[in-house]
Amino acid sequence: MYEHLIVKEQDRWVEVHLNRPQVRHALSRALMREITTVARALSDRTDIDVVILTGDTRCFSAGADLNDAQAWADDSLSTVQRRDIAGTGFRMCKAWEEMPQITIAAIEGYAVGGGLALSLACDWRVLAQDAFVSLPEIALGIPLTWGTIPRLVNLLGPAKAKRLTILCERVPAPEALSLGLVDYTCDKGQALFRAQALAAQTLAQPAATVRMSKESVNAAATALNHASSYMAHDQIALAASSPESRAARGQALR
């Protein structure tokens, strides 16, 4: 059913494995569309109460596929086409954020850029002790979009959100935990097992009440998110077309 995902269904929970290992699970448009599709399909399932999202033992995701990303600034495309392309990640993250089930990202190795952005759309993040996270978008000449900035502000507050967004620092697991960027750390190779244990804890609770509680928390936390991120499609298209942005991405692709 999916070209770039492996979906494993258990009793009342599902694992979604990113499956582009040859490019470190880089988020191509094709993969992002599949991630969006599986989120929307699972959202309609009343027999599934937890969804775990993961990569493999090497990494979660290297972020947006920069080869695909060149389309953001492709002058041969119409503005409507470029906006649609630029909005792919936003729609993907929103689909995961809006899932009624509890969602858990299990991260080994690293979650970089769009990979971390996707994990932030989940309810909880488990990070292996030797892993790291980072948001290098500005160093690539593009703003951090996909609705990630309001999620960071909700989690960390404005100062730390600016630090992670603007300085493009590599954040190791212990610091990510202390900042509140992830919720749990674990031994190397154990992220999926820790996520499964969290799934079991969640499944022990009354399912309807869990869903109601998640909906209430999200309603309070995300009330202004759209107002602060709806222009992201246009920001990324504008920034991506600048000479400095093209040069930064060119360096990264070498």
C-alpha positions as CSV (number, residue, x, y, z in Angstrom):
1,M,0.0,0.0,0.0
2,Y,2.8,2.4,0.8
3,E,6.1,2.7,-1.1
4,H,8.1,4.6,1.6
5,L,6.4,3.4,4.8
6,I,6.2,0.2,6.7
7,V,3.0,0.0,8.8
8,K,2.7,-2.7,11.5
9,E,-0.6,-3.1,13.3
10,Q,-0.8,-4.6,16.8
11,D,-3.7,-4.9,19.2
12,R,-5.0,-1.3,19.5
13,W,-1.8,0.3,18.4
14,V,0.2,0.8,15.1
15,E,3.8,1.4,14.3
16,V,4.6,3.6,11.3
17,H,8.2,3.1,10.1
18,L,9.8,5.6,7.7
19,N,11.4,3.5,4.9
20,R,13.9,5.4,2.8
21,P,17.0,4.1,4.4
22,Q,19.2,4.8,1.4
23,V,18.8,8.6,2.0
24,R,18.4,8.4,5.8
25,H,14.6,8.7,5.6
26,A,14.8,12.1,4.0
27,L,11.4,13.6,3.6
28,S,10.7,13.7,-0.1
29,R,7.3,15.0,-1.2
30,A,6.3,11.5,-2.0
31,L,7.1,10.3,1.5
32,M,5.4,13.3,3.1
33,R,2.3,12.6,1.2
34,E,2.3,9.0,2.4
35,I,2.9,10.1,6.0
36,T,-0.1,12.5,5.6
37,T,-2.2,9.8,4.1
38,V,-1.5,7.2,6.8
39,A,-2.2,9.8,9.5
40,R,-5.6,10.6,8.0
41,A,-6.5,7.0,7.5
42,L,-5.6,6.0,11.1
43,S,-7.5,9.1,12.4
44,D,-10.7,7.4,11.3
45,R,-9.9,4.2,13.2
46,T,-11.8,3.8,16.5
47,D,-10.1,0.5,17.2
48,I,-6.6,2.1,17.3
49,D,-5.6,4.2,20.3
50,V,-1.8,4.7,20.0
51,V,0.4,5.3,17.0
52,I,4.2,5.1,17.1
53,L,6.2,6.9,14.4
54,T,9.9,5.8,14.0
55,G,12.7,5.5,11.5
56,D,15.3,2.7,12.1
57,T,18.2,2.0,14.5
58,R,20.5,4.4,12.5
59,C,18.3,7.5,12.5
60,F,14.7,8.9,12.6
61,S,15.1,11.3,9.6
62,A,17.7,13.5,8.0
63,G,14.9,16.1,7.3
64,A,13.5,17.5,4.1
65,D,14.9,16.1,0.9
66,L,16.8,19.1,-0.5
67,N,16.7,17.7,-4.0
68,D,12.9,17.9,-3.9
69,A,13.1,21.2,-2.1
70,Q,14.5,23.0,-5.1
71,A,10.9,23.1,-6.4
72,W,10.2,25.8,-3.8
73,A,12.2,28.2,-5.9
74,D,11.5,26.8,-9.4
75,D,10.6,29.8,-11.5
76,S,9.0,27.5,-14.2
77,L,6.2,26.7,-11.8
78,S,3.3,28.9,-11.0
79,T,2.9,30.6,-7.7
80,V,0.0,28.3,-6.9
81,Q,2.1,25.3,-7.6
82,R,5.1,26.5,-5.5
83,R,2.8,27.3,-2.6
84,D,1.3,23.9,-2.8
85,I,4.7,22.3,-2.7
86,A,5.9,24.5,0.1
87,G,2.8,23.5,2.1
88,T,3.4,19.7,1.9
89,G,5.2,19.6,5.2
90,F,2.7,21.8,7.0
91,R,-0.1,19.6,5.9
92,M,1.8,16.5,7.0
93,C,2.6,17.8,10.5
94,K,-1.0,19.2,11.0
95,A,-2.4,15.7,10.1
96,W,-0.3,14.1,12.8
97,E,-1.0,16.8,15.4
98,E,-4.8,16.4,14.8
99,M,-4.8,12.6,15.2
100,P,-7.2,11.6,18.0
101,Q,-4.9,8.8,19.1
102,I,-1.8,9.3,21.3
103,T,1.2,9.6,19.0
104,I,4.8,8.8,20.0
105,A,7.9,9.5,18.1
106,A,10.7,7.0,18.7
107,I,14.1,8.5,17.7
108,E,17.4,6.8,17.3
109,G,20.5,8.5,15.9
110,Y,19.1,11.9,15.1
111,A,16.1,13.8,14.0
112,V,17.2,16.8,11.9
113,G,15.2,19.7,10.4
114,G,11.9,18.4,9.0
115,G,12.4,15.1,10.9
116,L,12.4,17.0,14.2
117,A,9.5,19.1,13.0
118,L,7.5,16.0,12.3
119,S,8.3,14.5,15.7
120,L,7.1,17.8,17.4
121,A,3.7,17.2,15.9
122,C,3.5,14.0,17.9
123,D,2.3,14.0,21.6
124,W,5.5,12.5,23.0
125,R,9.1,12.0,21.9
126,V,11.5,9.3,23.0
127,L,15.2,9.9,22.2
128,A,18.1,7.5,22.5
129,Q,20.8,8.8,24.9
130,D,23.5,8.9,22.1
131,A,21.2,10.7,19.7
132,F,20.8,14.4,18.9
133,V,18.3,16.8,17.3
134,S,18.8,20.0,15.4
135,L,17.0,22.6,13.2
136,P,19.4,23.7,10.5
137,E,16.9,25.5,8.3
138,I,18.2,29.0,8.7
139,A,21.7,27.8,7.8
140,L,20.2,26.5,4.6
141,G,18.7,29.9,3.8
142,I,15.1,29.0,4.6
143,P,12.8,29.9,7.5
144,L,11.6,27.2,9.9
145,T,8.0,26.5,8.8
146,W,5.6,23.5,8.8
147,G,3.9,25.1,11.9
148,T,7.0,24.2,13.9
149,I,7.7,27.6,15.6
150,P,4.4,27.8,17.5
151,R,4.9,24.2,18.6
152,L,8.4,25.1,19.9
153,V,7.0,28.2,21.7
154,N,4.3,26.0,23.3
155,L,6.9,23.5,24.5
156,L,9.9,25.7,25.4
157,G,8.9,29.4,25.5
158,P,10.0,32.1,23.1
159,A,13.6,32.5,24.1
160,K,14.5,28.8,23.7
161,A,12.4,28.6,20.6
162,K,14.5,31.4,19.1
163,R,17.7,29.8,20.2
164,L,16.9,26.5,18.5
165,T,15.5,28.1,15.4
166,I,18.2,30.8,14.8
167,L,21.4,29.3,16.1
168,C,20.9,25.9,14.4
169,E,22.6,24.1,17.3
170,R,23.0,20.4,17.5
171,V,21.3,19.4,20.8
172,P,22.3,16.1,22.4
173,A,19.8,13.9,24.1
174,P,20.4,15.0,27.8
175,E,20.1,18.6,26.9
176,A,17.0,18.0,24.7
177,L,15.4,16.3,27.7
178,S,16.3,19.2,30.1
179,L,15.0,21.8,27.7
180,G,11.7,19.9,27.3
181,L,12.2,19.3,23.6
182,V,11.8,15.5,24.2
183,D,9.9,13.7,26.9
184,Y,12.0,10.6,27.6
185,T,15.5,9.4,26.9
186,C,16.6,5.8,26.8
187,D,19.6,3.6,26.1
188,K,20.9,3.3,22.5
189,G,18.7,1.0,20.4
190,Q,15.8,1.1,22.9
191,A,13.7,4.0,21.7
192,L,11.1,1.9,20.0
193,F,10.9,-0.4,23.0
194,R,10.4,2.6,25.3
195,A,7.7,3.9,23.0
196,Q,6.0,0.5,23.1
197,A,6.1,0.6,26.9
198,L,4.5,4.1,26.8
199,A,1.9,2.7,24.4
200,A,1.1,-0.1,26.9
201,Q,0.7,2.5,29.7
202,T,-1.6,4.5,27.6
203,L,-3.7,1.5,26.5
204,A,-4.3,0.7,30.2
205,Q,-6.3,3.9,30.5
206,P,-9.9,4.3,29.4
207,A,-9.7,5.0,25.7
208,A,-12.4,7.6,25.4
209,T,-11.1,9.6,28.3
210,V,-7.6,9.6,26.9
211,R,-9.0,11.0,23.6
212,M,-11.0,13.7,25.3
213,S,-8.0,14.8,27.4
214,K,-5.7,15.0,24.4
215,E,-8.3,17.1,22.6
216,S,-8.7,19.5,25.5
217,V,-4.9,19.9,25.9
218,N,-4.4,20.5,22.2
219,A,-7.3,23.0,22.1
220,A,-5.6,25.1,24.7
221,A,-2.1,24.7,23.4
222,T,-2.7,25.3,19.7
223,A,-5.4,27.9,19.7
224,L,-3.1,30.6,18.1
225,N,-0.9,28.3,16.1
226,H,-2.6,28.8,12.8
227,A,-2.5,32.6,13.2
228,S,1.2,32.5,13.6
229,S,2.0,30.1,10.9
230,Y,-0.5,30.4,8.0
231,M,1.9,32.5,6.0
232,A,4.7,29.9,6.1
233,H,4.0,28.7,2.5
234,D,4.8,32.2,1.2
235,Q,7.7,32.8,3.6
236,I,9.5,29.7,2.4
237,A,8.8,30.4,-1.3
238,L,10.1,33.9,-0.9
239,A,13.2,33.0,1.1
240,A,14.1,30.0,-1.1
241,S,14.3,32.1,-4.2
242,S,16.9,34.5,-2.8
243,P,20.5,34.2,-4.0
244,E,21.8,33.7,-0.5
245,S,19.3,30.9,0.0
246,R,20.2,29.2,-3.2
247,A,23.9,29.4,-2.4
248,A,23.4,27.9,1.1
249,R,21.4,24.9,-0.3
250,G,23.9,24.5,-3.1
251,Q,26.7,24.1,-0.5
252,A,24.6,21.5,1.5
253,L,24.0,19.4,-1.6
254,R,27.7,19.2,-2.5
